[in-house]
Amino acid sequence: MIMHRKRVLYVVEDLERGGAERVVVSLATRLDRRLFEPIVCCLAKRGCLAEEIERAGIPLHVLGKKPGIDLRLLWRLYGLIKRLQPDVIHTHLFTGNAWGRMAGWLAGTRRIIASEHSVDLWKNMVRRLVDRALAVATYKVVAKSEAIADFCRTVEHIPEHKVLTIRNGIDVSLYRNGYDRGVVRRSLGVQADAVLACSVGRLSPEKGHEVLLAAMKRVRDEIPSLRLLVVGDGPSRGELQRAIRAAGLDKCVRLLGYRADVPALLAAMDIFVLPSHREGMPLALLEAMAASLPAIATNVGGCCEVIESGQNGLLVPPGRPDILAEAICCLAGDADLRRSFGSAASRTVEERFSIDRMVRQMEELYQCSS
């Protein structure tokens, strides 16, 4: 007896570097191919993560969306869906969620799933009305944290029975590969005994790097030897570099830009800092904790669902460089506390935020979508 494989079409604006895009790649490449046939559609352009999709032998369609409202895109996506006849359409982020759900509904797809990856306070009333209207054609809205689920229900007024929480997960094994801490530090030009903090993420205003720099001015006065490495790229890079120079932080703060070797870099660190103003379920935080790093994160979005402050890390209020500086100094001055938090953090991620757990939960949802 030949088993019918469910065809799952993922719809996203592009596959550039980002948390949501990485989730799409993880899901598409890790689905059980005996049960599912994944296909990916990029509405605008490919993006650097597209190679992973193609290496896995997964069909990739790029529709060339123009900026703004592109009604021709709706026709092209409608035609693609009618031709592919997917059993499930799984859309991501506002652009993917809006166009993917409209085209799926017009094409008569019975099961459409939309993922919400962040507490999107930036959405204006029109966009929230779009989300609310398209919820009618949506089987489930998947929230990546309880904070996002609550936002969907209370702010966007999505019916409660349509909202489901499936938290992000990561491949824990990538952060357990025994990287040589000394070798990595030497490559960075950092002394073996220096206390080294890092922050990993897109350099954009919502990530709160300006708060971290303000905190570092205070930390420098308390612990002059502490160094901070900021990993990532984005529109705020130039502004942050100027702020570092203006504050005289050149000797203790470095912007490394995008790095493909984040697991190795984390192995060389002592403290991880996430100063965001808003978050969903941050992959960077999960990765740092998987690498047994003690983490300091702002109490926004799903961070409090990962960190139990005082047990496996520290939570601080957003926009408070004074409190953030105190937390950094606290961990920098206590190696035993860093080890304790790091061990507990690693256990937390392994038990609750593995990529296998996330994929299994999504597979169960796709199987129910029939």
N, C-alpha and C positions, 0 to 999 in steps of 0.2 A: 504494500500500500504506500503510495507516494503522498507524503505530508505536504500540504500547502504552506509555503513560507509567506509570512506576512510582509508585504512591501511597505517600508517606512520611508517617507520622504521628509528630509530635514530641510527647512527653509530658514536662511539667515542672510543678512545683508552682504557679508563677505566673511572671509576666513583670515583676517588680519589677527595679530597677536592680541589676545584679550581673554578674560576669564570665561565669558559665555561661549566664545568661539572654540576655546579649548575643550569645553564641555561637549560641544557638538562633535568635535573630532573624537573624543574619548568614547562617546556613545556609539557613533557610527562604526568605529573600528573594533569595538569590543562586543557588539551584539553577537549572540549565538547564531552563526550563519545557517545552522540546521533549521532554525525556526524563523529567521528574519532575513530580509533582503534590503539592506540600507542603500539609499540614494541621497545625494546632497545637492541642493540648489542654492547657489549664491546669487542674490538678486542683482548686485551691482558689479562686483569684481571678484577675482579669485582670492587673493591674499596669500601670505607666506605659509599658512598652515595647510593650504590646499594640497601640497605635495604629499602630506601624510595620508590624505584621503585617497589619492591616486595610487600611492605605493601599496595601499591595502586592497587595491582592485575594486574600489567603490566608484560607481559612475558619478561624475560631477558635471553639473550643468550651470553655466554662467549666463545670465540674461541681460547684462549691461544696462542696468537701471540708470536713468539720468537723475541728477539732483532734483529734489522737490517732488511734486506730484507728477508721476509719469504714467498716464493712463494706458499707454501702449504696453507697459510692463504688465499690467493686469491681464491684458489679452494674451501676451506671451506665456505668462505663468498659468493662466487658465488652460491654454493649449497643451502645455507640458503635463499638467495634471490629468487632463482628459486622455492624453496618450499613455501615460505611465499607469494610470488607474491604481494609485496607492491605497492600501488598506488603512493606513494611518498617515496623517500629515502632522509633523511636530515642528512648530515654529519657535523662533527665538528673537528676543529683543524687540523694541517697538516696531522697527521697519519690517522685520520678518513676520512678526505677529500680525501687523495690520494687513499687509499685502497677501501674505500666505493664507490667512483666514478668509479674506474676501474672495480670493481666487478659489480656494477649496470649497467654500460654500456655494459659489456659482457653479462649480464643476460637479457638485452633488456628493462630495466626499462625506461620509457619515461620521467619521471619527477624526476630529481635529484637536490637537493638544497644543497649548501655548505655554511656553516657559517664561516666567518672570525672574530675572536674575538680580534685581536690585530694588531698593526702596526708592522709586523714581519720583522724588519730590519735584524734579525739574519739569515734569509733564504739565502742560497748560490744560485748561478746561476742555479744549477741543480734543486733545489727545486722550484725555480721560473718558470723554464721551465716546470716542472711537472704541476704546477698550471695552467700555460697558456695553455698547451696542453689539460688538463682535462676540461678546461672551455668550450671546444667544446661540451662535453657531459653533460654540466650543464645547467639546466633551469634558475636558478638564483644563484648568489653569494650574500649572505646576509651579509652586513657589520654592525657591532654593533655600529658604529659611522660614522659621515661624514668624519672624518680623515682617518678611515680605508677604506671607500669607495674611497676616493681620492687616497690612496696608491694602492688599487687594480687596479684602472684605469691608473694611471700615472707610477707606478713602475712595477707592474706585467703585465700591458697592457691587462687587461681583458676588453673585449668590454663593452662600457658604458651601452648599453641596457640590459646587463646581471647583472649589479650591482644594488642592492637595499639596502637602509639603513633601518633597523629596530633596534632601540636602545634597550639596555637592560632595564629591569624593575624589580622592587622588590615589595614584599608584604609590603606595607606601614604600615598595621595594626600591624605588629610585633614590630614596633618601637613606638607604641602609647599605650602600655599596662600599663602605670602608674607605672613603677618600682620605688621602694623606693631608692632614690639617697643615702640617709644616710646609709641604710643597706648595699648597695653595696660597698660604700666607706669603711665602717668599715670592711667588709670582705676582702678588699684589703689592710687594714692597712693605709688608707689615711685619713688625717684630713678633717673635714667637710668644712673648709674654704680655703683649699689649691686649687690653680689653677692646674688643672690636664689635661694634653694633652695626646692624644693617637694616635697610628698608627696601622692599621689593614691590614694584608696582608701576603702573602707568603714571607718567608725570603730567598730571592734569589737576585742575583746581580742587575737585572733590576729594582728592587723596590727601589733602592737608599737609603737604610737605613744608609749606611756609610756617606752620605751627611747629613742626619738627626742627626747623632751622632756628626759630626763636628759642626753643627749648635747649638747643645745643649751645647757644650763647651762655646760658646759665650753667650747663654741664661743663663747659670748657673752664669756667672759673673754679668749679669744684674738683674736677678730675681732668687736668690738662692733657693727660696721656691718652684719654679715650678717643677713639677714631670711629667715624660713621661713614659707611659706604652706602650710597643710594643706587640701586640697580633698577633700570628701566628707562624708557624714553617716552616722549610725548610733547604736547604743545607748550608745556610750562618749563621745558628744560632751560631755555635761554634766560628766562626770568629768574629761575632758581639759581643759575650760575652767577648772575649779577648780584643776587641777594647774598650769596656766599662771600663774594669778594667784598661787598659793601659792609658786611658784618665782621670781616676779618677772620672768617672761618676756613680759609683756604688750607690751613695745615691740618685741620681735624675733620673736614667733610669733603668727600669726593663723589662726584657723579660718574658712575661707570658706564652709563648708557645701557642699551640692550645687551644681555649676555645669554648665550645658549647653554652655559654651564652652571645654572643656578643651583642644582643639587650639590655640586662640588664647592661652590662659594659658601653655601650655608654650613657646610662641614667646617669651615674655617672661622665661623662667627661665634660670638658669645651671647649676643642679645639680638632679638628681632623686634622691630618697632613698626606698628601700623597706625599712622596718625589720621586716618580718614575722617572726613566729615559725614560721609554716608557710605554704606556697604550693603551687599546682599549676604552672600556666604563666601567670604574672600578665600580664593584658592591659595594666595600667597601666604596667608596665615596658617592654613592647613599644612602647606609644604614645610614651613619653618618649624612647626610643632612636630611634624613627622621626622624632621632632622634632629629632634631632641633639643631644640632651642627654647629657652624661656622667652615668652613673647609678652610684649606690652601692646595693647590695642585699645582704641577708643571704643566706648560702649555704644556702638551704633550697629544697626542692622542685626545680622546673625552672629556678631562677634561674641555676644554673651551666651550664645548657644554652644560655643566652642570652649571659651575660657571661663573657668570657675576661679574668679579672682582670689588670689592668695593660696590656690591649690596647684594650678598648672600654668599660671601666668598672672598678669595684672591687667585690670581694666581701668581706664582713665576717662574722664569726660572729654568730649571733643572740644577743640578750640581753646584749650587751657595749657599753654606751654609751661607754666610754672609747675603744674601737677605732673605733666609728662616728664619734665626735667627731674623731679623728685623720684619718679619711678625708675628712670634710667640710672640715676645715681645709686638708688637702692640696690638694683641688681648688679651694677658694675662693682660695687663694693663688697659683694657677698657671693663668693664662688660656690659655697655649699647650697645656697638658695637657688642659684642658677642650675645646679645639677639636679636638685629636687624638682624644680618646676619643669626642667627639660625632660626628665624621665616620665613624669606624670603626663606631660603634653603628648609625648610619643604614644603612650598607651591610649590616650583619649582618641587620637586620630585613627589608630589601628582598629580600635573597637567600634567606632561610630561613624568614621568618615572615609572608609576605604572606597576605592573606585569600583570594586566588585560589588559592594553593597548598593551603590548608586545605580549601576547598570542592571543589577538583578531587579531592583524596584521598578525601573523603567520598563524592563521586559515584561514584568507582571502587569503593568498598566497597559502596554501595547496588546497583550493577550486578552485583557478584559475589554479592549476596544474592538468589539466585534458584534 
